[in-house]
């Protein structure tokens, strides 16, 4: 027999060895959840259970395979016969043996997501819906809406009202397509992934299902906080509390309600909170000893949870001593935040490998400025969640205008701009480009009669090239022209794409010339620095769940960003944002830093306006984290107070110099020979005065609005 008592802590041992019919293991972050399940499997097998009577349900095939392999290594024999897999794979195996009654004698085929999307496209055409309407949602979008409504068990109208309000006028059409899709599947004997769960639930209620239920005497469910409503009902059905033959199965659900962050996929935290209602006489076992993080990090996590409206009371602790203080840092603005974080990563790289460092954020576009700063500093990074800003389709569209302003002979940009107009395919674009390249404006205008909007685009580009305003103003004019195209090209999610464009407008405000900005952006696309595995991680919090790093920096912890703007309308959404913050903090093992810029760029006001720190930071007592504020020159000073709200910061805090009139008046310098005179320009901080030379390749520069900075000369444009 394995030495369970000495191999596990007291709470883990209680969970592994208990004999109750229903057990809920509330496993705090880093508390050994997987270890507990593995040892529970070993315990059941060592105590004489038939492996075929055990069912392990997980959310990934990899997780179940890993648990079964680890249990086998403990027992020194394979855990053969144990049924382990995802809810969907289990459903498929049961339905093969006990098919739904409506199928009759017909075999069924399982549709993958691309099949479902193709069928929906065909049905949309058959119903003559959306024909000639460029704003009508695409087939894949409709498939996603139907799936979300099914998993959340809400109406199409409710789903659109919450997530895609701009598509509400199409709700009746989407409902009609959904009904046709259901009929089509029944007629053709087809099931999609969502059908698997609901058909399994129906089968488990039938006489045939009783035979399936009687097989399993032990049911273990991992990540129970991520189950949706139908998955919770399936677990209840498998438990068979109303079994006619024999006792109910022993059910153990393991999870952490504080890590329930996938409501957008249908996960319902109430499944875990209400577990005792579904299973009377439930034993609740909290796992609170943490094996990942230092106590200062856990103190922050505990404070976050203490404010939850409804949760299981648990307090994480660790036997490890010491640990760095948790720091709350308030940069002057979101622009300086990117540089502070990049600079901090440079310091951390002296102690950790790149893959031990992560920067986390609420939404993919929040990292745009940081990506630029890291690329400038030569720091390799890999991004998870969202796409790098130069890869997003709507950003490429926006840049097509800008590239043509810089270079009217940019053929790929011309073709991309032409492709935004119906009927302007590759051959047409090539013909029009050749006319433009020959400067045959008369023939070009004649050829563009079929495409008057495209001709207007080209006139806008020419006007901005002849009389160029500041880059920020250029992008504002481009966006005004581009927005109707964006709404037509990306009808399903154009509102969410606006945030990324806001970031581009903000970033461009730090440049004096469009060509320098576009050159910097091209560097990101021209050489991908993320090929190596040894990279700093940039990730949305959703994509970071289940992972851990030695040092974690969380950025943009201000209202409307984290928590997100959408979360303030409904208390359950706000509470999920709190859980998301908890997940982010508990990814850190040794060091945790929380960044809350004092000012955020506001597109409507075309300026940086004061930001309010996230309520999750305001709630933290001073004893759990040390607060720092950025002062002039990028210096961090301890502070006992929050930033004062109400200030408005100009995007360009100093007048721009006149453009050089003589060739050679400016140059890139690899080394600056003078020690204390002259002016220079930085791509983020703008124009500044050189104070002194630090060594052969570093200068101290005073940037109005940002203060003294020490900068590598390679990153400065010198003025003679």
BELJO-V486185 format. One record per backbone hydrogen bond with DSSP energy under -0.5 kcal/mol. CO is the residue of the C=O (numbers start at 1). NH is the residue of the N-H. If there is no record, write none. Layout:
<<CO & NH> <CO & NH>>
This chain:
<<2 & 4> <3 & 7> <4 & 7> <4 & 8> <9 & 13> <10 & 14> <11 & 15> <12 & 16> <13 & 17> <14 & 18> <21 & 251> <22 & 283> <23 & 25> <23 & 253> <24 & 26> <24 & 285> <25 & 27> <25 & 255> <26 & 28> <26 & 287> <28 & 31> <30 & 291> <32 & 36> <33 & 37> <34 & 38> <35 & 39> <36 & 40> <37 & 41> <38 & 42> <39 & 43> <40 & 44> <41 & 45> <42 & 46> <43 & 47> <44 & 49> <45 & 48> <50 & 53> <51 & 54> <53 & 217> <53 & 218> <54 & 83> <55 & 57> <55 & 220> <56 & 85> <57 & 222> <58 & 87> <60 & 64> <61 & 65> <62 & 66> <63 & 67> <64 & 68> <65 & 69> <66 & 70> <67 & 71> <68 & 72> <69 & 73> <70 & 74> <71 & 75> <72 & 76> <72 & 77> <78 & 80> <79 & 82> <82 & 84> <83 & 56> <85 & 58> <86 & 90> <87 & 91> <88 & 92> <89 & 93> <90 & 94> <91 & 95> <92 & 96> <93 & 97> <94 & 98> <100 & 103> <101 & 104> <103 & 106> <109 & 111> <109 & 191> <112 & 115> <112 & 116> <113 & 117> <114 & 118> <115 & 119> <116 & 120> <117 & 121> <118 & 122> <119 & 123> <120 & 124> <121 & 125> <122 & 126> <123 & 127> <124 & 129> <125 & 128> <130 & 133> <132 & 134> <133 & 136> <138 & 142> <139 & 143> <140 & 144> <141 & 145> <142 & 146> <143 & 147> <144 & 148> <145 & 149> <146 & 150> <147 & 151> <148 & 152> <149 & 153> <149 & 154> <151 & 229> <155 & 159> <156 & 160> <157 & 161> <158 & 162> <159 & 163> <159 & 164> <160 & 164> <164 & 167> <165 & 168> <167 & 170> <168 & 171> <170 & 174> <171 & 175> <172 & 176> <173 & 177> <174 & 178> <175 & 179> <176 & 180> <177 & 181> <178 & 182> <179 & 183> <180 & 184> <181 & 185> <182 & 186> <183 & 187> <184 & 188> <185 & 189> <185 & 190> <186 & 189> <189 & 109> <191 & 111> <192 & 196> <193 & 197> <194 & 197> <194 & 198> <195 & 199> <196 & 200> <197 & 201> <198 & 202> <199 & 203> <200 & 204> <201 & 205> <202 & 205> <203 & 206> <203 & 209> <206 & 210> <207 & 211> <208 & 211> <208 & 212> <209 & 213> <210 & 214> <211 & 215> <212 & 215> <212 & 216> <213 & 216> <215 & 217> <217 & 250> <218 & 55> <219 & 252> <220 & 57> <221 & 254> <223 & 226> <224 & 227> <227 & 268> <228 & 232> <229 & 233> <230 & 234> <231 & 235> <232 & 236> <233 & 237> <234 & 238> <235 & 239> <236 & 240> <236 & 241> <239 & 249> <240 & 243> <244 & 246> <249 & 251> <250 & 219> <251 & 23> <252 & 221> <253 & 25> <254 & 224> <255 & 27> <256 & 259> <257 & 260> <259 & 261> <262 & 265> <262 & 267> <263 & 266> <267 & 269> <268 & 271> <269 & 272> <269 & 273> <270 & 274> <272 & 275> <274 & 277> <274 & 278> <275 & 279> <279 & 282> <282 & 284> <283 & 24> <283 & 285> <284 & 286> <285 & 26> <286 & 288> <287 & 28> <288 & 290> <288 & 317> <294 & 298> <295 & 299> <296 & 300> <297 & 301> <298 & 302> <299 & 303> <300 & 304> <301 & 305> <302 & 306> <303 & 307> <304 & 307> <305 & 308> <312 & 314> <317 & 290> <322 & 295> <326 & 626> <327 & 329> <327 & 594> <328 & 628> <329 & 331> <329 & 596> <330 & 630> <331 & 598> <333 & 337> <334 & 338> <335 & 339> <336 & 340> <337 & 341> <338 & 342> <339 & 343> <340 & 344> <341 & 345> <342 & 346> <343 & 347> <344 & 348> <345 & 349> <347 & 350> <348 & 351> <348 & 352> <353 & 356> <354 & 357> <356 & 550> <356 & 551> <357 & 537> <358 & 553> <359 & 539> <360 & 555> <361 & 541> <363 & 366> <364 & 367> <365 & 368> <367 & 371> <368 & 372> <369 & 373> <370 & 374> <371 & 375> <372 & 376> <373 & 377> <374 & 378> <374 & 379> <375 & 378> <378 & 380> <380 & 536> <382 & 538> <384 & 540> <388 & 391> <388 & 392> <389 & 392> <392 & 396> <393 & 397> <394 & 398> <395 & 399> <396 & 400> <397 & 401> <398 & 402> <399 & 403> <400 & 404> <401 & 405> <402 & 406> <403 & 407> <407 & 410> <409 & 411> <410 & 414> <411 & 415> <412 & 416> <413 & 417> <414 & 418> <415 & 419> <416 & 420> <417 & 420> <418 & 421> <421 & 424> <423 & 425> <425 & 429> <426 & 430> <427 & 431> <428 & 432> <429 & 433> <430 & 434> <431 & 435> <432 & 436> <433 & 437> <434 & 438> <435 & 440> <436 & 439> <439 & 441> <440 & 444> <441 & 445> <442 & 446> <443 & 447> <444 & 448> <446 & 449> <447 & 450> <448 & 451> <449 & 452> <451 & 455> <452 & 456> <453 & 457> <454 & 458> <455 & 459> <456 & 460> <457 & 461> <458 & 462> <459 & 463> <460 & 464> <461 & 465> <462 & 466> <463 & 467> <465 & 468> <470 & 474> <471 & 475> <472 & 476> <473 & 477> <474 & 478> <475 & 479> <476 & 480> <477 & 481> <478 & 482> <479 & 483> <482 & 485> <482 & 486> <483 & 487> <484 & 488> <485 & 489> <486 & 490> <488 & 491> <490 & 493> <490 & 494> <493 & 496> <493 & 497> <494 & 498> <495 & 498> <496 & 499> <497 & 501> <498 & 502> <499 & 503> <500 & 504> <501 & 505> <502 & 506> <503 & 507> <504 & 508> <505 & 509> <506 & 509> <507 & 510> <508 & 511> <513 & 517> <514 & 518> <515 & 519> <516 & 520> <517 & 521> <518 & 522> <519 & 523> <520 & 524> <521 & 525> <522 & 526> <523 & 527> <527 & 529> <528 & 531> <533 & 535> <536 & 382> <537 & 359> <538 & 384> <539 & 361> <540 & 544> <541 & 544> <541 & 545> <542 & 545> <544 & 547> <549 & 589> <550 & 590> <550 & 591> <551 & 358> <552 & 593> <553 & 360> <554 & 595> <556 & 558> <557 & 614> <558 & 561> <558 & 562> <560 & 565> <563 & 560> <563 & 562> <564 & 567> <565 & 568> <566 & 569> <570 & 574> <571 & 575> <572 & 576> <573 & 577> <574 & 578> <575 & 579> <576 & 580> <577 & 581> <578 & 582> <579 & 583> <580 & 584> <581 & 585> <582 & 586> <584 & 587> <585 & 588> <587 & 549> <589 & 294> <590 & 324> <591 & 552> <592 & 327> <593 & 554> <594 & 329> <595 & 557> <598 & 611> <599 & 334> <600 & 609> <601 & 603> <602 & 606> <602 & 607> <607 & 602> <607 & 609> <608 & 649> <609 & 600> <611 & 613> <612 & 559> <614 & 617> <614 & 618> <615 & 619> <617 & 620> <621 & 624> <621 & 625> <626 & 328> <627 & 639> <628 & 330> <629 & 637> <631 & 634> <635 & 631> <637 & 629> <644 & 647> <647 & 610> <649 & 608> <651 & 653> <662 & 665> <665 & 720> <667 & 718> <671 & 673> <675 & 693> <678 & 690> <679 & 719> <680 & 688> <681 & 717> <682 & 686> <686 & 682> <687 & 704> <688 & 680> <689 & 702> <692 & 700> <695 & 698> <697 & 713> <698 & 694> <698 & 695> <699 & 701> <699 & 711> <700 & 691> <700 & 692> <701 & 703> <701 & 709> <702 & 689> <702 & 704> <703 & 706> <703 & 707> <706 & 633> <706 & 634> <707 & 703> <709 & 701> <709 & 711> <711 & 699> <712 & 715> <713 & 716> <715 & 683> <716 & 669> <716 & 718> <717 & 681> <718 & 667> <718 & 720> <719 & 679>>
